[in-house]
Structures are given as C-alpha cells and as structure tokens.
Amino acid sequence: MGYRVGEVAALAGVTVRTLHHYDEIGLLSPSGRTAAGYRRYDSADLDQLQRILLYRELGFPLETIAAVLADPGTDADAHLKRQRELLVAQADRIAHMVAAVDRLLEARAMGNALTPEEKFEVFGGFREPEGYAEEAVRRWGSTPEWQQARLPDTKQEWAEAERRRKDWVSRLVALVDAGAPADGPEAGQLAEEHRAMLSAVMGECGYEMQQRIADLYADEPAQLAFLVREDEQRPGIGAYVRDAVRANAVRQRL
C-alpha cells in the first residue's frame, strides 16, 4: 500500500512540492507507484526522508546530502551516529551563543541599575562610553570573575562605592604629585585596596586578573576613566597604577 505523497508531506511537515523536487533530483524517489502513476512511499523511504531533513536542518546543501546518502559504506546506524555528533556540536554552539546573550543582558542590566537622574547625582558628569557593555562582554564575559560579578543594587550602595573610589583616587593623586615611586610601600597599599575594590564586584580578584585590568589603564583612556575621572587625572597616572599593581603582585609572591 505505502503512503501517498500528501500523507508523507503532512507527516514530515514539508510541502508536496518539496517531495516532488527531491524526486526530480534523485534525492528521494518513492519506492513504488500506483497503476495510475501516483507516488507511493514505504517505511524505508520515510527513514531516508528523515535523514535528509535532519541534514538539511544542520545546514547541509542538497548536493552534499545526496553525496553523503549515496555512500555505500554508510548504513542507517552510521548516519544516526553522525547526525547525533553534528547535533551535539550545534547544541554546544547554540549554548555558547545563548550564554553570550545572557552575559550581554546582564551587562546592560548592570549599567541600567540607576535612573539617569540618579547616575548624575552619584557620578556627576561621568558617563559610560557607548557600546561599553558589549565590549565588556567580549573581553570578560567568559571569565569566572564575570560569572560572579555583582554590582551595587541600590543608589546608596552606588554612592558608597563612589565615595570609596574618590577617597582612593585622592590618595593616588597625592602620591603621583609627590613623586612617590610606583613600587614603594604607599603605592603597594593602594594596589591592595584597588584589588579589594575589584573583589567587591567580582567576588574574588586575584593578582593576575588585577594586572590584566590595570594594564588597560595605561593604554585605554576609557578604561582609566572608570577608575580615575578625567578631571582627576595627571599625566602618566594610568601607567603609575599599572606599575604599582605589577610591583605589588611581585612583592606579594615573594
């Protein structure tokens, strides 16, 4: 008896025209015909159609599918195993993409924790650079520190963090203005406090991660401005913080 083309199309979720096309190009020809010439598909044809549609879902062009299915050394089990491997690989890629989107949503939520009015009250004229959330995800999104990150939730917590930053910066500027060495004990104390401020956000910030962040201060003004605002800066202050962090990391490992 077999299945009529319309029945197969309904079972597989494809159009009758698609099945006609597969027949025309030799990709899936029905095993039988009625006396009137109508197509009849048996269970083996349905299995073959399932393989075709799965390869299509994986992004294979019809020409490649035809070559794969025509391989006499590949039986049904081998096709299923290969398709499973491809599906697992695709699932991994999708999972990574979903995780990346989640991290971006987190970054945007972090940046929108305060209203514009509250941001102005807490940070004055400082504004996060356009596209910074996306750049932060690209750089740090896959790190354990990002996964543990927790920024302040309330305006009061933000204000306290800003007060702490200003106090730290004022002591940093005093050292720079006084010509204190970046590898001296006072600068080392500031480096430890800097790591503690990062840990308050990340959950934990080791010396290696701290150095990676501090390296950016010397080369990227936008990164430095998050720590030391433009009106607070002195020439070379980003490099000074970087050098102090490096020297302190070496000292702590001795």
N, C-alpha and C positions, 0 to 999 in steps of 0.2 A: 504494500500500500504506500508507505512513505508519507512525507509531508509536502503539502502544496507550498509554492513559493510565498504566498501570502501568510501562511501559517508560520513558516520559518522566519519571515521578516518580523512578525509580531513577537515570536519567542525571543529573537535576538535583539530586538529593539533597533532594527535598521530598516531602510526602505526597500521596497521591491526593486526599485531602480538600482540600488547598490548591489543586490544579489545578481541582477541581470548583468551588471558591469563586471562583477567577479567572474561570472561565467564567460563573458565575451573575451576577457583577457586570459582565461585559462587558470585563474587563481582558485576558483571553486566551481567546478562543474557538477551538477547533480548526477547521482548515480543512475537515475532512471528517468524514463519519460512515459507518459501515458500514451494510449493509442492515438490520442488527438495531438500529441506532441508537447503536452504541458510538462514542466519540470516536476520531478519528484525527488525529494531529498531523504536519505536514510540516516540512521543514527551516526554512522561514520562521517557523513557529510556535516552533521551538526557539530561533531567534535572538531572537525577541521575548521569550521566557521568560528568556533570558539577560540581556536588558536590564532586565527587571522585577526579577529577583533582585539584580542589581547595584545598582539604585536602592534596593531595599529594604535592602541591606547598608549603603548610605550613609545610611540613616535616613529616607528619604522615605516619607510615608504613601501608602497605595494610591490615595487620591483624587488626590494630586499626580502620582503616576506615570501615572495614566490620562490626566490633562490633558497631561502632557509628551509622552507617546507618541502622543496624538491630534493633535498639532500637525502640520499637513500640510507646514509649511516645514522640518521637521527630518527628515533622512534618517538611514540607519543610520550613516554615517560621522560625521555631526554628533553623534549620540548617543554614539558611542565617544569622540570628542574631548572632549565634555562630561564623560563619566564619568571619563576619564583625568584631567582637570583637578581634578575633585572628589576622586579617589583621591589625587592628589599633595598636595592641601591637607590631606586627612585624614592622610596619612602624615607630613606636617610636624607636625601637631598631636600625633600619637602620639609622634613622635621627641622633641618638646619635653617631653611627659609622661614618657617613659622617662628623659630626661636629668634631669628634676626628681627622679624617684625615685632615680636613681643618686646625685645630689648629697646627697639625704637619707640614703641608706645610708652615704655617705662621712662625713657629719657624725656619724652615730651611731657609726660605727667609730672616728672620731677621739675621741669622748667616752668610748669604752669601751676605750681603749688600755691603761688601768691597772685593776687589780683595785680593789675598794672599799678594801681594806686599804692598798694602795699609794697610792691617792689621799689617804687620811687621812694617811699618813706624809709625803707630799710637800706637800700643800696644807693640812694641818690640818683645821679645821672648814669650810673653804670648799667649797661645793657648787654645781655648775652649776644654774641655775634650771630648773624643769620646763618642757619644751617649747622650750628654747633652741635645740636643734639645728634644729627646724622653722623657727623664726624666723630663724636664721642663713641657712638655705637661701633663705627668701623674700627676704631683704634682699640677700644677696651671691651667691647660687647662680649667677647668670648672668654674673658678672664674671670677667674673665681672672685676677684675683688668686685667686679661689676655685679656678679650674681648676688653678692651680699650687701651691695650698696644700699644705704638708707639716708636720704637727705631729710632735713628737718620737716616736720609736718605742719607746724603752726607758725604764725607770724612771730610769736615770742621766741620760739626756738631759732628761727632765722636771724632775729635781731641779736640774740646771744652769740650765735656763730659769727655774725658780722662784728660785734664788739670784740670778740676774741681775735679775729683777724686783724682789726685795726691796731689792737694793742701789740700784737706780734710784729706788724709792719713798722710801727713806730720805733720799736727796739732794733729792728733790722736796719732802718734808715740811720739810726744813731750810730750803729757800728760802721756802716758804709761811710758816713760823713767823717767819722773819727779815724778812718783808715785802718780799722782793726782787720787783722788777717782772716781770710775765709777758713783757714784751718786752725784757728785759735779756739780756746775753750768757750768763749761767749758765742761765737758763731755755731759751735757744735751744739750748745744748748738750744739755740734757735732751730737748728736742724732736727733735734729730737722733738721739739714742740711741733714743728711742721709735720713730722711723721705722725704725731699723736692727732693732729687735726685731720689728716687724711684717714687715719684709722677710725675716727669718729664717724666718718661717712662710709668707709669701705668695710668696716667690721674688723679688718686687720690689714695693715700695710707694712710689708717687710722692706728691708733696705734696698733690695733690688728694684722693687716696684717704685719706691720713693725716688730712686735715682733716675728711672725711666721718665717719671713725671718731671723731676727737676731739670733734666736735660732739655725739656721743651721750653722752659722759662728763658733759656739763653738764646734760643733761635726763633721762637714764635711769640710775637708781642701779644697776640690774642690769649695765649695760654698764661703768659705772665700777668696779664690784666685781671685774671680771675683771682690771683693772689695779691698782687700789688697794683692798685689802680694807677692810671696814667699820671694823675696829679701827685701821686705819692712817690713816683719813681725817681731814680738817679741814674746817670749813665753807668751801664755795666752791672746794674743791680740783679738782673736775671742770671748773669754769669756768676755773680757772687753767691747767690743762693745755690746754684748748681755745684759750685766748688765746695761750699760749706757742707752740702749734703754728701758729696763724694768723700770728703775728708772725714766726716763723722762716721760714715759707713766703714771706712778702713779702720778707724780708731776702735769702733765697737767690736770689730772682728779680731783684734789683737789679743 
